[in-house]
């Protein structure tokens, strides 16, 4: 992702937009002149049906001309359009198994999903093959996780006098031209409840499985600035609301104090492209706080993205 942001910053976007606007304006004028000559646009407003098909075809050709001509107008424009895909690769999520069980003491609703690559032409080639490999790896991980949950539930429900449940849901958190994120939510209950999540990311520009470190410059220390920013947010929240508790700045030895995020910490990108760090229940706070998230301050990582 950082490669894309860096590339875009090097392009004179103002000049690129001006060139595109000039070209589109000229094509629009040509289209209007053509429609007037063919009688499709007349003073009476009548349309000749026999010309509609020809007009649609001409308009499509004009649209294609924009894609052909713009790269030849400017070297910067050509480089930008070569590097940033116009249409992102299609990745679909389908449910392939649904394990369900319910009696007086136990219940389960465990869904297994898998990713599939769409059939657009943009999915072909080396990046398409890499995407397919990434999808296969993720699907194998999801299958293993699903099998593990089902096996654990099968063991639990054989215990006499016990109670428990396991439920899973899934959600596509991010699906843009350059990035895809699937989240699987798991809730387990026995004496008490426990919520946790799995995140799966694919960088569509490379087709590779991505992790948090892929958002930053190679070799950059992203753990320290993100961790310090999160601890700062935790302190502010606790000062503003006494009901909020995070496991920092405490001498309590019963729980492990939060010091830093993990190298492979759960995260996703929100609609503004900001990094959101995610913690499972009990990971950095008491259970009543549930799943907690922190939007990383962009200034905290500005120098390494």
C-alpha positions in Angstrom: 0.0 0.0 0.0 2.8 2.4 0.9 4.2 1.9 -2.7 0.9 3.1 -4.1 0.7 6.2 -1.9 4.3 7.1 -2.6 3.7 6.8 -6.3 0.6 8.9 -6.2 2.5 11.7 -4.3 5.1 11.9 -7.1 2.5 12.6 -9.8 1.4 16.1 -10.6 -2.3 15.3 -10.2 -3.3 18.8 -11.2 -1.8 18.5 -14.6 -3.2 15.1 -15.0 -6.7 16.2 -14.3 -6.4 19.2 -16.6 -5.3 17.0 -19.5 -8.2 14.5 -18.8 -10.7 17.3 -18.6 -9.5 18.9 -21.9 -9.7 15.5 -23.7 -13.1 14.6 -22.3 -14.5 18.1 -23.2 -13.3 17.8 -26.8 -14.8 14.3 -27.2 -18.1 15.6 -25.7 -18.3 18.4 -28.3 -17.6 15.8 -31.1 -20.4 13.6 -29.8 -22.9 16.4 -29.7 -22.0 17.5 -33.3 -22.3 13.9 -34.5 -25.8 13.5 -32.9 -26.9 16.8 -34.5 -25.7 15.7 -37.9 -27.5 12.4 -37.6 -30.7 14.1 -36.5 -30.7 12.4 -33.1 -30.7 15.8 -31.5 -33.1 18.1 -33.3 -35.1 21.2 -32.6 -38.2 19.1 -32.2 -36.5 16.7 -29.9 -37.3 13.7 -32.0 -34.9 10.7 -32.0 -34.2 8.4 -34.9 -34.3 4.9 -33.5 -32.2 3.5 -36.3 -29.3 5.7 -35.2 -29.4 4.8 -31.5 -27.3 1.7 -32.0 -24.7 3.6 -34.0 -24.5 6.4 -31.4 -24.1 4.0 -28.5 -21.3 2.3 -30.4 -19.6 5.6 -31.2 -19.9 6.7 -27.5 -18.3 3.5 -26.4 -15.5 4.1 -28.9 -15.1 7.6 -27.5 -14.8 6.2 -24.0 -12.2 3.7 -25.1 -10.4 6.6 -26.8 -10.0 8.3 -23.5 -8.2 5.2 -22.1 -6.0 5.0 -25.2 -5.1 8.6 -25.7 -4.5 9.8 -22.1 -1.4 7.7 -21.6 0.1 9.2 -24.7 -0.6 12.8 -23.6 1.6 12.7 -20.5 4.3 10.5 -19.2 3.0 11.0 -15.6 -0.5 10.0 -16.7 0.8 6.9 -18.4 2.8 5.9 -15.3 -0.2 6.5 -13.0 -2.6 4.5 -15.1 -0.2 1.7 -15.6 0.4 1.3 -11.9 -3.1 1.8 -10.5 -5.8 -0.6 -11.7 -9.0 0.9 -13.1 -11.0 -2.0 -11.9 -9.8 -4.1 -8.9 -9.7 -7.8 -8.9 -13.0 -9.5 -8.0 -13.0 -11.6 -4.8 -16.2 -13.3 -3.7 -17.1 -14.9 -0.3 -19.3 -17.9 -0.4 -20.6 -20.2 2.5 -19.7 -23.8 1.8 -20.6 -25.5 5.2 -22.9 -24.7 8.0 -22.6 -26.8 11.2 -25.6 -26.4 13.4 -26.6 -28.1 16.7 -29.0 -27.3 19.5 -30.3 -29.0 22.6 -31.2 -27.8 26.1 -27.6 -27.2 27.1 -25.5 -26.7 24.0 -25.9 -24.9 20.7 -23.6 -24.2 17.7 -23.9 -22.2 14.5 -20.5 -22.5 12.8 -20.2 -21.4 9.2 -17.3 -22.1 6.9 -16.7 -19.7 4.0 -14.3 -19.6 1.2 -12.9 -17.0 -1.1 -13.3 -17.2 -4.9 -11.7 -15.2 -7.6 -14.0 -13.6 -10.1 -13.8 -13.9 -13.9 -12.9 -10.4 -14.9 -10.1 -10.1 -17.4 -8.2 -8.0 -14.9 -7.7 -11.2 -12.8 -5.6 -12.8 -15.5 -1.8 -12.9 -15.7 0.9 -13.1 -13.0 -1.1 -11.1 -10.4 -4.2 -13.2 -11.0 -2.2 -16.3 -10.4 -0.7 -14.9 -7.2 -4.2 -13.9 -6.0 -5.4 -17.5 -6.7 -2.5 -18.8 -4.6 -3.4 -16.4 -1.8 -7.0 -17.4 -1.9 -6.1 -21.1 -1.6 -3.9 -20.4 1.4 -6.6 -18.4 3.1 -9.3 -21.0 2.4 -7.1 -23.7 3.9 -6.6 -21.6 7.0 -10.4 -21.0 7.3 -11.1 -24.7 6.9 -8.6 -25.7 9.6 -10.1 -23.1 11.9 -13.6 -24.3 11.3 -12.6 -27.9 11.9 -11.0 -27.0 15.1 -14.1 -25.1 16.4 -16.4 -28.0 15.5 -14.1 -30.5 17.2 -14.0 -28.4 20.3 -17.7 -28.1 20.4 -18.2 -31.8 19.9 -16.0 -32.5 22.9 -17.9 -29.9 25.0 -21.4 -31.2 24.3 -20.4 -34.7 25.5 -19.9 -33.3 29.0 -22.8 -34.0 31.3 -24.3 -31.1 33.1 -22.4 -28.5 31.2 -23.6 -25.5 29.0 -21.9 -23.9 26.1 -22.2 -22.5 22.6 -20.0 -21.5 19.6 -21.2 -19.1 16.9 -19.4 -17.6 13.9 -20.2 -14.9 11.5 -18.3 -13.3 8.7 -18.1 -9.8 7.1 -16.2 -8.2 4.2 -14.6 -5.2 5.9 -12.7 -3.7 3.0 -13.1 -4.3 -0.7 -11.5 -1.6 -2.9 -9.5 -1.6 -6.1 -6.3 -2.2 -4.1 -7.3 -4.0 -0.9 -9.5 -6.8 0.4 -10.3 -7.8 4.0 -12.4 -10.6 5.4 -13.3 -10.7 9.1 -14.5 -13.8 10.9 -16.1 -13.3 14.3 -16.2 -16.1 16.8 -18.2 -16.1 20.1 -17.8 -18.9 22.6 -19.7 -19.2 25.8 -19.4 -21.6 28.7 -19.3 -20.1 32.2 -18.8 -16.8 30.5 -18.5 -15.5 27.0 -15.4 -14.9 24.9 -15.2 -13.0 21.6 -12.4 -13.0 19.2 -11.7 -12.4 15.5 -9.7 -13.6 12.5 -8.7 -11.2 9.7 -7.6 -12.1 6.2 -6.1 -9.5 3.9 -5.2 -9.5 0.2 -3.2 -6.7 -1.4 -4.9 -6.6 -4.8 -2.0 -4.7 -6.4 0.3 -7.7 -5.9 -2.2 -10.5 -5.2 -0.3 -11.4 -2.1 -1.6 -12.1 1.4 -0.9 -9.0 3.5 -0.2 -8.2 7.1 0.2 -5.0 9.1 3.9 -4.6 8.2 2.9 -4.4 4.5 1.4 -1.0 5.0 4.7 0.5 5.9 8.1 1.0 4.3 10.3 -2.1 4.3 12.1 -2.5 7.6 10.3 0.4 9.3 9.5 0.1 13.1 5.7 0.4 13.0 5.2 -1.4 16.3 6.6 1.4 18.6 4.7 4.4 17.2 1.4 2.5 16.9 1.7 1.1 20.4 2.5 4.5 21.9 -0.4 6.1 20.1 -2.8 3.5 21.3 -1.6 3.8 24.9 -2.1 7.6 24.6 -5.7 7.0 23.4 -6.3 4.5 26.3 -5.2 7.0 28.9 -7.4 9.8 27.4 -10.4 7.5 27.3 -9.9 6.4 31.0 -9.6 10.0 32.1 -12.7 11.0 30.2 -14.8 8.0 31.3 -14.2 6.2 34.7 -16.1 3.2 33.5 -13.4 2.4 30.9 -10.4 0.4 32.0 -7.4 -0.7 30.0 -4.5 -2.7 31.4 -1.8 -0.1 31.3 0.0 2.0 34.0 -1.2 -0.5 36.7 0.8 -2.4 39.3 -1.8 -5.2 39.3 0.1 -8.4 38.7 -3.0 -10.5 38.1 -3.3 -9.4 34.5 -0.6 -8.7 31.9 -0.1 -5.0 31.2 -0.4 -3.9 27.6 3.0 -2.8 26.3 3.0 -3.2 22.6 1.0 -4.6 19.7 2.0 -7.9 18.2 3.9 -8.0 14.9 0.8 -9.6 13.3 -1.8 -7.6 15.2 -5.3 -7.7 14.0 -6.2 -4.7 11.9 -8.3 -3.3 9.0 -8.5 -0.2 6.9 -11.6 1.9 7.4 -13.4 3.8 4.6 -10.9 6.7 5.0 -7.9 4.5 4.6 -6.9 4.8 8.2 -5.4 1.9 10.1 -7.7 0.4 12.8 -6.0 -1.8 15.4 -8.3 -4.5 16.8 -8.0 -6.4 20.1 -9.9 -9.5 21.1 -12.0 -9.6 24.3 -9.7 -9.8 27.4 -6.6 -8.9 25.3 -6.0 -5.4 26.7 -9.1 -4.8 28.9 -11.6 -6.6 31.2 -14.3 -8.7 29.5 -17.1 -6.1 30.0 -15.2 -3.8 27.6 -15.7 -6.4 24.8 -13.8 -6.1 21.5 -12.0 -2.8 21.4 -10.5 -0.9 18.4 -8.3 2.1 18.0 -7.9 4.3 14.9 -4.2 5.0 14.6 -3.4 8.7 14.4 -2.1 9.3 10.9 0.6 11.7 12.2 2.0 8.9 14.4 3.0 6.8 11.3 3.2 9.5 8.6 7.0 9.1 8.3 7.0 5.4 7.6 4.0 4.8 5.3 
